[in-house]
Amino acid sequence: MPVSPEQFSSLIQLVSQLQPMPAYQAAKELEMLKPEMTDEQRHAYEQALGDAQRQRKEIEKANAAATEDAFDQDED
């Protein structure tokens, strides 16, 4: 039985959130539903995971740079 578009859409939105726990839980559920996904849904899921990962890495880099800048200012 294919994954309903409504269920798929709501889980994809959660995967895209920056809050780690809801995103993880949604990804876990989508992973279990993966065998039932259409090819289009599977592609959208993989795309959403990649986009979310890139976004989190960019935020992590920005936070690291801000922390480093704050540390450098404290040394001056």
Gaussian input, Z-matrix of N, CA and C with variables (Angstrom, degrees):
# hf/3-21g

backbone

0 1
 N
 C     1     B1
 C     2     B2     1     A1
 N     3     B3     2     A2     1     D1
 C     4     B4     3     A3     2     D2
 C     5     B5     4     A4     3     D3
 N     6     B6     5     A5     4     D4
 C     7     B7     6     A6     5     D5
 C     8     B8     7     A7     6     D6
 N     9     B9     8     A8     7     D7
 C    10    B10     9     A9     8     D8
 C    11    B11    10    A10     9     D9
 N    12    B12    11    A11    10    D10
 C    13    B13    12    A12    11    D11
 C    14    B14    13    A13    12    D12
 N    15    B15    14    A14    13    D13
 C    16    B16    15    A15    14    D14
 C    17    B17    16    A16    15    D15
 N    18    B18    17    A17    16    D16
 C    19    B19    18    A18    17    D17
 C    20    B20    19    A19    18    D18
 N    21    B21    20    A20    19    D19
 C    22    B22    21    A21    20    D20
 C    23    B23    22    A22    21    D21
 N    24    B24    23    A23    22    D22
 C    25    B25    24    A24    23    D23
 C    26    B26    25    A25    24    D24
 N    27    B27    26    A26    25    D25
 C    28    B28    27    A27    26    D26
 C    29    B29    28    A28    27    D27
 N    30    B30    29    A29    28    D28
 C    31    B31    30    A30    29    D29
 C    32    B32    31    A31    30    D30
 N    33    B33    32    A32    31    D31
 C    34    B34    33    A33    32    D32
 C    35    B35    34    A34    33    D33
 N    36    B36    35    A35    34    D34
 C    37    B37    36    A36    35    D35
 C    38    B38    37    A37    36    D36
 N    39    B39    38    A38    37    D37
 C    40    B40    39    A39    38    D38
 C    41    B41    40    A40    39    D39
 N    42    B42    41    A41    40    D40
 C    43    B43    42    A42    41    D41
 C    44    B44    43    A43    42    D42
 N    45    B45    44    A44    43    D43
 C    46    B46    45    A45    44    D44
 C    47    B47    46    A46    45    D45
 N    48    B48    47    A47    46    D46
 C    49    B49    48    A48    47    D47
 C    50    B50    49    A49    48    D48
 N    51    B51    50    A50    49    D49
 C    52    B52    51    A51    50    D50
 C    53    B53    52    A52    51    D51
 N    54    B54    53    A53    52    D52
 C    55    B55    54    A54    53    D53
 C    56    B56    55    A55    54    D54
 N    57    B57    56    A56    55    D55
 C    58    B58    57    A57    56    D56
 C    59    B59    58    A58    57    D57
 N    60    B60    59    A59    58    D58
 C    61    B61    60    A60    59    D59
 C    62    B62    61    A61    60    D60
 N    63    B63    62    A62    61    D61
 C    64    B64    63    A63    62    D62
 C    65    B65    64    A64    63    D63
 N    66    B66    65    A65    64    D64
 C    67    B67    66    A66    65    D65
 C    68    B68    67    A67    66    D66
 N    69    B69    68    A68    67    D67
 C    70    B70    69    A69    68    D68
 C    71    B71    70    A70    69    D69
 N    72    B72    71    A71    70    D70
 C    73    B73    72    A72    71    D71
 C    74    B74    73    A73    72    D72
 N    75    B75    74    A74    73    D73
 C    76    B76    75    A75    74    D74
 C    77    B77    76    A76    75    D75
 N    78    B78    77    A77    76    D76
 C    79    B79    78    A78    77    D77
 C    80    B80    79    A79    78    D78
 N    81    B81    80    A80    79    D79
 C    82    B82    81    A81    80    D80
 C    83    B83    82    A82    81    D81
 N    84    B84    83    A83    82    D82
 C    85    B85    84    A84    83    D83
 C    86    B86    85    A85    84    D84
 N    87    B87    86    A86    85    D85
 C    88    B88    87    A87    86    D86
 C    89    B89    88    A88    87    D87
 N    90    B90    89    A89    88    D88
 C    91    B91    90    A90    89    D89
 C    92    B92    91    A91    90    D90
 N    93    B93    92    A92    91    D91
 C    94    B94    93    A93    92    D92
 C    95    B95    94    A94    93    D93
 N    96    B96    95    A95    94    D94
 C    97    B97    96    A96    95    D95
 C    98    B98    97    A97    96    D96
 N    99    B99    98    A98    97    D97
 C   100   B100    99    A99    98    D98
 C   101   B101   100   A100    99    D99
 N   102   B102   101   A101   100   D100
 C   103   B103   102   A102   101   D101
 C   104   B104   103   A103   102   D102
 N   105   B105   104   A104   103   D103
 C   106   B106   105   A105   104   D104
 C   107   B107   106   A106   105   D105
 N   108   B108   107   A107   106   D106
 C   109   B109   108   A108   107   D107
 C   110   B110   109   A109   108   D108
 N   111   B111   110   A110   109   D109
 C   112   B112   111   A111   110   D110
 C   113   B113   112   A112   111   D111
 N   114   B114   113   A113   112   D112
 C   115   B115   114   A114   113   D113
 C   116   B116   115   A115   114   D114
 N   117   B117   116   A116   115   D115
 C   118   B118   117   A117   116   D116
 C   119   B119   118   A118   117   D117
 N   120   B120   119   A119   118   D118
 C   121   B121   120   A120   119   D119
 C   122   B122   121   A121   120   D120
 N   123   B123   122   A122   121   D121
 C   124   B124   123   A123   122   D122
 C   125   B125   124   A124   123   D123
 N   126   B126   125   A125   124   D124
 C   127   B127   126   A126   125   D125
 C   128   B128   127   A127   126   D126
 N   129   B129   128   A128   127   D127
 C   130   B130   129   A129   128   D128
 C   131   B131   130   A130   129   D129
 N   132   B132   131   A131   130   D130
 C   133   B133   132   A132   131   D131
 C   134   B134   133   A133   132   D132
 N   135   B135   134   A134   133   D133
 C   136   B136   135   A135   134   D134
 C   137   B137   136   A136   135   D135
 N   138   B138   137   A137   136   D136
 C   139   B139   138   A138   137   D137
 C   140   B140   139   A139   138   D138
 N   141   B141   140   A140   139   D139
 C   142   B142   141   A141   140   D140
 C   143   B143   142   A142   141   D141
 N   144   B144   143   A143   142   D142
 C   145   B145   144   A144   143   D143
 C   146   B146   145   A145   144   D144
 N   147   B147   146   A146   145   D145
 C   148   B148   147   A147   146   D146
 C   149   B149   148   A148   147   D147
 N   150   B150   149   A149   148   D148
 C   151   B151   150   A150   149   D149
 C   152   B152   151   A151   150   D150
 N   153   B153   152   A152   151   D151
 C   154   B154   153   A153   152   D152
 C   155   B155   154   A154   153   D153
 N   156   B156   155   A155   154   D154
 C   157   B157   156   A156   155   D155
 C   158   B158   157   A157   156   D156
 N   159   B159   158   A158   157   D157
 C   160   B160   159   A159   158   D158
 C   161   B161   160   A160   159   D159
 N   162   B162   161   A161   160   D160
 C   163   B163   162   A162   161   D161
 C   164   B164   163   A163   162   D162
 N   165   B165   164   A164   163   D163
 C   166   B166   165   A165   164   D164
 C   167   B167   166   A166   165   D165
 N   168   B168   167   A167   166   D166
 C   169   B169   168   A168   167   D167
 C   170   B170   169   A169   168   D168
 N   171   B171   170   A170   169   D169
 C   172   B172   171   A171   170   D170
 C   173   B173   172   A172   171   D171
 N   174   B174   173   A173   172   D172
 C   175   B175   174   A174   173   D173
 C   176   B176   175   A175   174   D174
 N   177   B177   176   A176   175   D175
 C   178   B178   177   A177   176   D176
 C   179   B179   178   A178   177   D177
 N   180   B180   179   A179   178   D178
 C   181   B181   180   A180   179   D179
 C   182   B182   181   A181   180   D180
 N   183   B183   182   A182   181   D181
 C   184   B184   183   A183   182   D182
 C   185   B185   184   A184   183   D183
 N   186   B186   185   A185   184   D184
 C   187   B187   186   A186   185   D185
 C   188   B188   187   A187   186   D186
 N   189   B189   188   A188   187   D187
 C   190   B190   189   A189   188   D188
 C   191   B191   190   A190   189   D189
 N   192   B192   191   A191   190   D190
 C   193   B193   192   A192   191   D191
 C   194   B194   193   A193   192   D192
 N   195   B195   194   A194   193   D193
 C   196   B196   195   A195   194   D194
 C   197   B197   196   A196   195   D195
 N   198   B198   197   A197   196   D196
 C   199   B199   198   A198   197   D197
 C   200   B200   199   A199   198   D198
 N   201   B201   200   A200   199   D199
 C   202   B202   201   A201   200   D200
 C   203   B203   202   A202   201   D201
 N   204   B204   203   A203   202   D202
 C   205   B205   204   A204   203   D203
 C   206   B206   205   A205   204   D204
 N   207   B207   206   A206   205   D205
 C   208   B208   207   A207   206   D206
 C   209   B209   208   A208   207   D207
 N   210   B210   209   A209   208   D208
 C   211   B211   210   A210   209   D209
 C   212   B212   211   A211   210   D210
 N   213   B213   212   A212   211   D211
 C   214   B214   213   A213   212   D212
 C   215   B215   214   A214   213   D213
 N   216   B216   215   A215   214   D214
 C   217   B217   216   A216   215   D215
 C   218   B218   217   A217   216   D216
 N   219   B219   218   A218   217   D217
 C   220   B220   219   A219   218   D218
 C   221   B221   220   A220   219   D219
 N   222   B222   221   A221   220   D220
 C   223   B223   222   A222   221   D221
 C   224   B224   223   A223   222   D222
 N   225   B225   224   A224   223   D223
 C   226   B226   225   A225   224   D224
 C   227   B227   226   A226   225   D225

   B1=1.4521
   B2=1.5257
   B3=1.3254
   B4=1.4694
   B5=1.5328
   B6=1.3044
   B7=1.4633
   B8=1.5270
   B9=1.3294
   B10=1.4664
   B11=1.5308
   B12=1.3285
   B13=1.4672
   B14=1.5298
   B15=1.3232
   B16=1.4692
   B17=1.5271
   B18=1.3334
   B19=1.4691
   B20=1.5293
   B21=1.3132
   B22=1.4581
   B23=1.5202
   B24=1.3212
   B25=1.4617
   B26=1.5205
   B27=1.3213
   B28=1.4679
   B29=1.5251
   B30=1.3307
   B31=1.4659
   B32=1.5292
   B33=1.3250
   B34=1.4676
   B35=1.5282
   B36=1.3245
   B37=1.4697
   B38=1.5284
   B39=1.3155
   B40=1.4663
   B41=1.5253
   B42=1.3245
   B43=1.4691
   B44=1.5205
   B45=1.3159
   B46=1.4617
   B47=1.5213
   B48=1.3236
   B49=1.4663
   B50=1.5171
   B51=1.3188
   B52=1.4652
   B53=1.5242
   B54=1.3177
   B55=1.4671
   B56=1.5267
   B57=1.3227
   B58=1.4612
   B59=1.5318
   B60=1.3152
   B61=1.4619
   B62=1.5249
   B63=1.3497
   B64=1.4689
   B65=1.5321
   B66=1.3285
   B67=1.4649
   B68=1.5286
   B69=1.3225
   B70=1.4676
   B71=1.5220
   B72=1.3210
   B73=1.4643
   B74=1.5270
   B75=1.3263
   B76=1.4596
   B77=1.5292
   B78=1.3273
   B79=1.4636
   B80=1.5233
   B81=1.3155
   B82=1.4691
   B83=1.5313
   B84=1.3211
   B85=1.4604
   B86=1.5303
   B87=1.3265
   B88=1.4661
   B89=1.5283
   B90=1.3021
   B91=1.4615
   B92=1.5285
   B93=1.3257
   B94=1.4659
   B95=1.5309
   B96=1.3366
   B97=1.4623
   B98=1.5338
   B99=1.3005
   B100=1.4678
   B101=1.5373
   B102=1.3272
   B103=1.4684
   B104=1.5370
   B105=1.3206
   B106=1.4605
   B107=1.5336
   B108=1.3158
   B109=1.4680
   B110=1.5160
   B111=1.3297
   B112=1.4589
   B113=1.5323
   B114=1.3082
   B115=1.4683
   B116=1.5204
   B117=1.3232
   B118=1.4624
   B119=1.5329
   B120=1.3230
   B121=1.4688
   B122=1.5202
   B123=1.3202
   B124=1.4657
   B125=1.5255
   B126=1.3270
   B127=1.4657
   B128=1.5330
   B129=1.3253
   B130=1.4706
   B131=1.5256
   B132=1.3174
   B133=1.4641
   B134=1.5288
   B135=1.3232
   B136=1.4670
   B137=1.5314
   B138=1.3316
   B139=1.4627
   B140=1.5306
   B141=1.3200
   B142=1.4725
   B143=1.5256
   B144=1.3212
   B145=1.4699
   B146=1.5248
   B147=1.3244
   B148=1.4635
   B149=1.5174
   B150=1.3261
   B151=1.4615
   B152=1.5259
   B153=1.3152
   B154=1.4690
   B155=1.5273
   B156=1.3245
   B157=1.4636
   B158=1.5305
   B159=1.3332
   B160=1.4743
   B161=1.5305
   B162=1.3190
   B163=1.4665
   B164=1.5299
   B165=1.3141
   B166=1.4719
   B167=1.5259
   B168=1.3288
   B169=1.4707
   B170=1.5207
   B171=1.3347
   B172=1.4599
   B173=1.5307
   B174=1.3104
   B175=1.4715
   B176=1.5241
   B177=1.3241
   B178=1.4674
   B179=1.5281
   B180=1.3321
   B181=1.4662
   B182=1.5217
   B183=1.3335
   B184=1.4648
   B185=1.5247
   B186=1.3215
   B187=1.4695
   B188=1.5249
   B189=1.3246
   B190=1.4663
   B191=1.5277
   B192=1.3279
   B193=1.4668
   B194=1.5259
   B195=1.3129
   B196=1.4671
   B197=1.5270
   B198=1.3089
   B199=1.4675
   B200=1.5256
   B201=1.3263
   B202=1.4660
   B203=1.5252
   B204=1.3312
   B205=1.4635
   B206=1.5243
   B207=1.3125
   B208=1.4672
   B209=1.5291
   B210=1.3392
   B211=1.4520
   B212=1.5176
   B213=1.3548
   B214=1.4666
   B215=1.5245
   B216=1.3157
   B217=1.4678
   B218=1.5263
   B219=1.3301
   B220=1.4668
   B221=1.5246
   B222=1.3340
   B223=1.4547
   B224=1.5219
   B225=1.3224
   B226=1.4711
   B227=1.4742
   A1=108.92
   A2=117.72
   A3=120.12
   A4=112.53
   A5=114.47
   A6=121.36
   A7=108.01
   A8=116.28
   A9=119.27
   A10=109.71
   A11=117.00
   A12=120.06
   A13=112.73
   A14=117.63
   A15=121.03
   A16=110.93
   A17=115.78
   A18=119.92
   A19=110.10
   A20=115.89
   A21=120.51
   A22=111.00
   A23=116.41
   A24=121.37
   A25=111.98
   A26=117.17
   A27=119.41
   A28=110.88
   A29=118.02
   A30=120.27
   A31=111.10
   A32=117.61
   A33=120.91
   A34=110.21
   A35=116.84
   A36=119.96
   A37=110.43
   A38=117.02
   A39=120.10
   A40=111.33
   A41=117.15
   A42=120.99
   A43=110.04
   A44=116.50
   A45=121.57
   A46=113.66
   A47=117.44
   A48=120.48
   A49=110.50
   A50=115.04
   A51=119.84
   A52=112.16
   A53=116.87
   A54=119.73
   A55=108.14
   A56=117.44
   A57=119.95
   A58=115.30
   A59=118.56
   A60=119.25
   A61=112.77
   A62=120.05
   A63=118.43
   A64=112.51
   A65=116.70
   A66=120.63
   A67=110.20
   A68=116.59
   A69=120.96
   A70=110.92
   A71=116.77
   A72=120.46
   A73=111.23
   A74=117.07
   A75=120.86
   A76=110.73
   A77=116.62
   A78=120.31
   A79=110.81
   A80=115.76
   A81=120.58
   A82=110.17
   A83=116.35
   A84=120.16
   A85=111.22
   A86=116.45
   A87=120.09
   A88=111.10
   A89=116.46
   A90=120.05
   A91=110.39
   A92=116.71
   A93=120.42
   A94=111.49
   A95=116.48
   A96=121.13
   A97=112.46
   A98=116.68
   A99=121.27
   A100=113.60
   A101=119.43
   A102=118.44
   A103=113.37
   A104=116.57
   A105=120.75
   A106=113.00
   A107=117.03
   A108=120.75
   A109=111.25
   A110=114.20
   A111=119.36
   A112=107.44
   A113=116.52
   A114=120.00
   A115=110.71
   A116=116.55
   A117=121.31
   A118=111.08
   A119=116.97
   A120=120.86
   A121=110.64
   A122=116.54
   A123=120.30
   A124=110.45
   A125=116.20
   A126=120.49
   A127=110.49
   A128=117.16
   A129=120.83
   A130=110.74
   A131=117.38
   A132=122.19
   A133=110.25
   A134=116.57
   A135=120.30
   A136=110.69
   A137=116.36
   A138=121.54
   A139=110.48
   A140=116.93
   A141=121.27
   A142=110.85
   A143=117.14
   A144=120.05
   A145=110.89
   A146=116.69
   A147=120.82
   A148=112.25
   A149=116.42
   A150=120.54
   A151=111.18
   A152=116.56
   A153=120.90
   A154=110.48
   A155=116.65
   A156=120.27
   A157=110.51
   A158=116.95
   A159=120.27
   A160=110.93
   A161=116.07
   A162=120.21
   A163=110.79
   A164=117.11
   A165=120.22
   A166=111.48
   A167=116.89
   A168=120.45
   A169=111.09
   A170=117.08
   A171=120.50
   A172=110.95
   A173=116.25
   A174=120.69
   A175=109.84
   A176=115.96
   A177=120.15
   A178=110.93
   A179=117.41
   A180=121.58
   A181=110.88
   A182=116.21
   A183=120.54
   A184=110.71
   A185=116.75
   A186=120.42
   A187=111.24
   A188=116.62
   A189=120.26
   A190=110.56
   A191=116.44
   A192=120.21
   A193=110.59
   A194=117.41
   A195=120.83
   A196=110.49
   A197=117.15
   A198=121.25
   A199=110.15
   A200=115.92
   A201=120.13
   A202=110.61
   A203=117.33
   A204=121.19
   A205=110.94
   A206=117.03
   A207=120.73
   A208=109.97
   A209=117.05
   A210=120.96
   A211=110.58
   A212=116.19
   A213=120.26
   A214=111.33
   A215=118.11
   A216=121.38
   A217=110.23
   A218=116.95
   A219=120.09
   A220=111.15
   A221=117.77
   A222=120.81
   A223=111.96
   A224=117.51
   A225=121.04
   A226=110.98
   D1=123.15
   D2=-177.90
   D3=-66.09
   D4=156.03
   D5=177.85
   D6=-72.14
   D7=132.73
   D8=-178.93
   D9=-67.72
   D10=144.61
   D11=179.42
   D12=-58.35
   D13=-35.92
   D14=-179.65
   D15=-66.05
   D16=-47.02
   D17=179.43
   D18=-63.59
   D19=-44.65
   D20=-179.55
   D21=-60.84
   D22=-46.27
   D23=-178.66
   D24=-61.23
   D25=-44.21
   D26=-178.78
   D27=-67.26
   D28=-37.35
   D29=178.53
   D30=-69.49
   D31=-38.45
   D32=177.97
   D33=-63.18
   D34=-39.60
   D35=177.92
   D36=-61.69
   D37=-39.85
   D38=178.77
   D39=-66.86
   D40=-39.07
   D41=178.70
   D42=-60.55
   D43=-35.40
   D44=-176.68
   D45=-78.29
   D46=-11.13
   D47=-179.99
   D48=-70.87
   D49=156.90
   D50=179.79
   D51=-86.26
   D52=-11.16
   D53=178.45
   D54=-74.71
   D55=118.98
   D56=-170.73
   D57=-63.32
   D58=-42.77
   D59=-174.33
   D60=-67.03
   D61=-49.49
   D62=177.23
   D63=-61.43
   D64=-37.54
   D65=179.57
   D66=-64.78
   D67=-42.77
   D68=179.53
   D69=-64.55
   D70=-45.37
   D71=-179.10
   D72=-63.06
   D73=-41.06
   D74=178.50
   D75=-65.83
   D76=-42.66
   D77=178.84
   D78=-63.39
   D79=-38.82
   D80=178.59
   D81=-63.16
   D82=-44.16
   D83=178.66
   D84=-65.84
   D85=-42.27
   D86=178.58
   D87=-63.88
   D88=-36.31
   D89=178.88
   D90=-63.00
   D91=-38.63
   D92=177.52
   D93=-69.29
   D94=-30.18
   D95=-179.66
   D96=-85.79
   D97=-8.02
   D98=-173.57
   D99=-51.97
   D100=-42.10
   D101=179.26
   D102=-62.05
   D103=-23.70
   D104=-178.54
   D105=-93.07
   D106=-5.95
   D107=-177.44
   D108=-74.60
   D109=151.06
   D110=169.86
   D111=-74.07
   D112=166.71
   D113=177.45
   D114=-60.09
   D115=-38.94
   D116=179.48
   D117=-64.37
   D118=-42.99
   D119=178.29
   D120=-65.55
   D121=-42.00
   D122=179.86
   D123=-61.29
   D124=-41.99
   D125=178.31
   D126=-64.37
   D127=-44.20
   D128=179.39
   D129=-63.25
   D130=-37.93
   D131=178.28
   D132=-63.67
   D133=-48.80
   D134=179.41
   D135=-61.07
   D136=-39.56
   D137=178.49
   D138=-64.16
   D139=-44.33
   D140=-179.42
   D141=-63.73
   D142=-40.52
   D143=177.62
   D144=-62.55
   D145=-45.22
   D146=179.60
   D147=-63.62
   D148=-43.37
   D149=179.28
   D150=-63.30
   D151=-43.73
   D152=-179.73
   D153=-64.25
   D154=-40.29
   D155=179.40
   D156=-64.12
   D157=-44.29
   D158=178.78
   D159=-62.44
   D160=-42.20
   D161=-179.54
   D162=-63.84
   D163=-42.23
   D164=178.99
   D165=-65.74
   D166=-37.87
   D167=178.16
   D168=-65.55
   D169=-40.50
   D170=177.98
   D171=-62.90
   D172=-41.95
   D173=178.51
   D174=-65.51
   D175=-41.12
   D176=178.76
   D177=-61.90
   D178=-42.78
   D179=177.70
   D180=-62.75
   D181=-44.27
   D182=-179.99
   D183=-62.69
   D184=-42.06
   D185=178.70
   D186=-65.44
   D187=-40.21
   D188=178.66
   D189=-64.58
   D190=-41.39
   D191=178.93
   D192=-65.87
   D193=-40.22
   D194=178.89
   D195=-65.58
   D196=-39.79
   D197=178.44
   D198=-65.37
   D199=-42.40
   D200=178.99
   D201=-64.11
   D202=-42.70
   D203=177.98
   D204=-61.81
   D205=-41.33
   D206=179.69
   D207=-66.25
   D208=-38.84
   D209=178.39
   D210=-65.30
   D211=-42.58
   D212=179.03
   D213=-63.24
   D214=-37.30
   D215=179.54
   D216=-69.04
   D217=-34.95
   D218=178.62
   D219=-66.41
   D220=-31.69
   D221=-179.86
   D222=-72.58
   D223=-25.79
   D224=-178.01
   D225=-77.07

